[in-house]
Amino acid sequence: MNTLRPKPKKERHRITFSMGLFTGCSAALLIALVVIIHARGILNSEGAPQYMDNIFPLYSLFGFVVLHMLMYAANIYFWKRYRINYAFIFGFKQGTELGYREVLLLASGLSVLALGCVISNLDMEMDPRTKSFKAITELIPLALLTLLLVIIFCPFNIIYRSSRFFLIQCAFHCVFAPLYKVTLPDFLLADQLTSQVQALRNLEFYICYYGWGDFTTRTNKCSGSRVFESFYFVVAMIPYWFRFLQCLRRLFEEKDSGQAYNGLKYFLIIIAVAARTAYELRMGMALKIFAAATSGAATIMATYWDIVVDWGLLQRDSRNPWLRDKLVIPTKSVYFVAMVLNVVLRLAWMQTVLGFRQTPFLHSKALTAIVACLEIIRRGIWNFFRLENEHLNNVGKYRAFKSVPLPFYYENKRI
């Protein structure tokens, strides 16, 4: 009876306190950063373009990660509120799953570190002729990235080891996609990576900036390197290639014809990403037309798949008109708003194809970061409704959710 009795997860006050403390510190550091930039007129200084081209991509990587974690925390909060059993669907062991407070704690902690490093690395005078920056200050972003990787792969039982190892295992399955049976956490992680293409490109820039660039003078040779441009192509297509291979594995293993259409969707996206990248690097009217055509076709197919297949909405004969029979949110207008947002945010690629990369008031790197953030927000919205549909209808055919999971595991018992 003691084994079968449900054990609710204890809420720890120190987690809530630490989360609030780090959140307040993040807000204070963000305000301080804005005040420094405005008071010093940094955006109008001669060294501003140099800073945006070399340092901004290094720190924006952490911004993408923090935003994705914030969206995941929001997902967990609403999954719990509407009683979507996300822990059971993902296959977490009872009591080891992270709540939204723990995820917010990690996100706010990383935000404090990143913002603190930005302020320490931001030169009061960014004119390159002053040579005010030192080599050691230019290594701060690399040190922060190294610290983050050390924490993720830390073997000691600290900072939520079970969740970190679960993430590493899913990432390993994604990298070797066709060799492992595709589970729901594996393909969901691959989907998250498709929304972090710019973050992956920033990782590539880390290697180029610190490996081949002269970071002591805040310059790089990435833009003119054929090797960098080649990997710029490849890195953008890697996450979609993972999903394409996962679809092929499920097609041959489960004989599910729907996975053929899903694989075709990702193949079209790969072509569209390659075309947009080619136009971004080489320009030209022919590339522009090809990028617009392929991106339009991929966007239409991906939007249809998101709304109709992944979310299960737009069912004509449903008792909830143009939605589906089973819903967890009582306010039906939320679903229509989500569908509209999905369409609008998916069209963010148009800023690349239509030549909106240059604006008089915004640097191209900043515009690219904003578009990447919009895609992360779209993915966060997609996550909620995708898991809701899985919880209600078991559309992925991974496991049934009608029964209550037992609080013990057979693999932990001796036979």
N, C-alpha and C positions, 0 to 999 in steps of 0.2 A: 504493500500500500504506500509505503514511503517512496518507493521508486516511481510508482505511477502518479503520485500526487504532483500536479503542476507546480513548478517553482518559478514564480515571476521574477524577472530580472530586477535587481535592486537599483534604485536611482541614487546616485552618489552626489552629494551636494558639492563636493570639491570640483566635479566635472562642470557643473553649472556655473560655479563661481569662476573657475579658470576660463571657461568659454566667454563669460561676460567681461572678464578682465582683458583677455586678448582682443575681443571685439572692440572694446573701448580704446585700447592702445592702437589698433588698426585705424580706427576713425580719427584719432588724434594725429597719427603719423601722416595719414592721407591729407588732412587739413594743413598740417605743417608743410607738406610737399607742395601743395597748391600755393600757399603763401610765399614760400621761397621762390618758386618759379615766377610768380607775379611780381614780387617785390624787387627781384634782381633783373627782371626783364630778360630771363634766360632764353625764351623762345625767339627773341629778336636779336640775340647775340650772333656773332660770326661763327661760333662753334656749335650752334644748335643743329644744323644739318649733319655735322659730323657725329654729334651725340646720337641723333635719331637713327643714323645709318649703322652705327656700331654698338651702342650700348642699349638702346631701347629694345631691340629684338632679344637681347640676353635676359632682360628682366620681364618682358611680356610673357615669356614662357611660364613663369610662376603665376602670373595673372590668369592665364588660361586654366592652369591646374586648380587654382583657388576657386575660380568661377564654376568649374565643373563639380568640385566638391560641394559648393553651396547649393547647386541644383540637385545633387544627389541627396543632400540633407533635407531639402524641401520635399523631394520625392518620398523619403522615408517618413517624414512627418505626415504627409497626406495619405500614404499607404496605411499607416497606423490609424489615422483618423477614420478612414473608411473601411477599416478591417480587411485590408488586402494582405494575405499571409505571405509577404515578400521573403521572410526568412525561410519558410518551408519551400517556396518555389525555387529559391536560389540554392537550396541544399545546405544551408548553414547548420552546424550542430547547435542544439538548443542552448541558449545562453551565451553563445559566442558572437552573435551578430551585433554589429554596431548600431546604436540608435542615432537619431538625428543630432543629439547633443554631442556625442563623441565625434561625429563627422564635422560638426561646426567647430568643435575644439581644435581638431587637426587643421581645418581650413583657416581659422583665425590665427593659430600659431604660425603657420606658414606665411600668412599675410603679414604678420608683425616682422618676421625675419626678412621677408622680401622688401617691405617698405623701409625698414631700417637700413638695409643695404643700399637701397636706391638713394636715400638721403645722404648716407656716408660717401657714396660714390659720385654724387652729383656735385660737379665743381661750381663754385661761386662764379668763376669767370671761365666760360667755356671757349674762349678764343684760343685756337690751337697755337697761336704765336706766344702765348704766355707760358706754355709748357707747365701749367700748374698741376696737372695730374701726374701721379707717380705710378710706377709699374705695379706696386703692391695694391693700390686702389683698383686697378683694372682687373685684378685677379679675384675681387670680391664675388662677382657673379659665379665664377667657376667654383669657388669655395662653397658657395651656397648650394649649387647643384650637386657637388660631391657629397655634402652633408645629407642632402635629401636622398641620394642613392644609398648611402651608408645606412640610413635609418630604414629604408625599404628592405634591404637585404640583411639587416642585423639578425643574427641567429638567436639572440638572447630573448627571453620572455619579457619584453618590454614594448611599450607603444603598440599594443594590440597585435601580437605576433601571429595569432591564428588568422586574422583578417589579412595581414600582409602576405602570409604564405599562400592563402587562398587566392589572392590577386596574382601572385607570382605563378602559381599553378595554371590559372586561366590564361595568363599571358603566354606561358610556355605552350599550351595547347593551341593558341592562336598562331604562334610563329610556325609550329609544325602542324598546320591545319589539317591536311588530308590524312595524317597518320593516326589521329585520335578521334574517337566517337564524339560527335558534336553534342554538347549539353547546352542548356539554356544560358548558364553564366558565361560559357565560352563565346557564344555568338553575340550575347549582349555586350561583352567587353570589346569584341571586334567592332561592333556598331559604335561604341563610344570612341574608339580610335579613329573611325572615319570622320568624326567631328573634331578631331584634334590634329588635322593635317598641318595647320600652321605651327602648332607646338612641335611636331616632328621636324618641320623645316627649321625651326629655331634651334633644335638640337643639332641639326646638320651645321647650322651657322656657328654654334659653339666650337665644333671640331675645326671648321675652317678658320675662325677668328683666332683661336688660341694655337692652332697647329701651323697655319701658313700665313696668317696675318701678323702685322707688327703691332701687337696690342699695347706695347709701351708708348707708342705714339698715336694710339687710337685710330689705326687705319687697318684696312683689310683688302685682300685681293680676290675676294670671292666672286664679285660680279663679272670679272673678266676671265674666270677660270672655266675651262671646258669640263673639267672633272666635277666642279661644284654644280654646274648647270645640269650635267647628266644625273647626278644624285638628286638634284632639285626635282627632276621629273620622277625618278623612281620612288623617292620618299613619299610623294603625294599619292602614289598609286598603291603602296604597300598595304594600307588598311583595307582598301576595297578588294585587293587580291586575296587577303585572308578570308573575307566573307565569300568571295567567289569560290574558293577551294572548299570552304565549309558547306556551301550549297551543293557542290558536286559530290562531296562525301555523303550528304544526306540523300541526294538523288539516287546514287547507286546502292546505298545501304538500306534505305527505307522504301525505295521505289515510289517516291512521292513526286508526281509530275509538277506539283506546284513549285518545287525547288528548282526546276529547270527555268521557270519564268523568273524566279528570284535571282538565280545565277545570271540570267540574261540582263536583268536590271543592273547588277553590279558590273557586268562587262560593259554595258553602255556608259556607266558612270566613269569607268576607267578610261574609255575613249574620250569622254567629255573633259575629264581632268587633264589628260595629256594634251588635248587641243587648246584648252585655256592656258595651260602652262607654256605651250609653244607660242601662243599669241602674246603672252606676257613678256617673254624673253626676246622674241623676234619681230613682233608686230606684223603688219601687212594686212591688206583687205581680204585676201583669200583665206588666211588663217582666222581672221575675225568672223567671216561668214561661216566657216566650218566649225569654229568654236561655238558660235551662237546656235547653229543647227543641232549639233550633238548635245550641247547643254540643255537646249529646249526639250529634245526628245527624252533625255535622261531625267530631267526634272518632272516631266509629265508622268512618266512611268513610276518614278520613285514616289511622287506625291500620291498617285493612285494606290500604290502598294501600302504606303503608310496608313492612309485613312481607311481603305476598304479591307485590306488583309490584316495588317498588324493591329489596327484599332477595332476592326470589325464594324465600322460605322457605314452610313449611307446605304443601309438595307431598306429596300423599297417596301417590302411586305412586313416590316417590323411593327410591333404594337406601339413603339415609340417612333413616330414618323422620321425617316431618314437617319435613324440612329441604329440601335440594336435592341433586342428584347430585354437583355439584362444590363442594368446600369447600377453603379454604386453611388454616383453623385446625383442627388435629387433635382438639382437645378440643371435642366437640359440645355439651357443656353450656353453652359460652360463648354459643352462638346462642340457646338457650332463655332464658338470663339476660338477653340483650339484648332479646329480645321482651317479656319481662315489664317490664323497665325502660322500654321505649318506651311501653307502656300506662300505667304508673304516672305517668311524667313528663308524659304528654299530659293527664292529669287535673288538672294544676296549676291550670287555669282554674276549677276548682270553688271555690277559695278566694274568687274574685270573686263567683260566682253565689250561693253559700251564705252569704255575709256574714262571711267569716273575715278581713276586712280590718283589724279592730280586735282586738288582743289586749292583755291587761294588761301584758305584759312586752316588747312589740315595737311600735315605731312603724309606722304604715301604710306609710310610704315604704320602710322597711327590709324589710317583708314583701313589698312589690311587687318590690323588688330581688332578694330570695331566689327568688321565683317566676320572675323573668326569668333568673336564673342557672341554674335547673333546666332551663329550655327550651334554653339554650345548651349545657348538658351533653348533653341529649337529641339535639340537632342534631349534636354531635361524634360521638356513638355512631352515629347514622344515617349520617354521612359515610363511616365506615370500611366498613360493610357495603354501602352503595350502590355504592361504587367497587369493592369486591370482586366484586359481582355483575356490574358492567360489565366488569371485567377478564376474568372467566371466561366470560361468556355474551354480551357485547355487546348487552345488552338495550335500550340506548338507540338502537341502529342508527346510531351516529355513524361509527365506523370499526372495522375488524377489528384484532385484536391478536395474531393468530397469527404474523405476520411480525416480523422484527427491524427497527426503524427505521434508516435510513441516517444516518450522522453528518454529512451535508452537506445543503444546501437549494438547490433549483433557483432560487428567487427571488433568491438572492445571486449567481448566475452570469449573465454576459452571453450573449446569444444572437446 
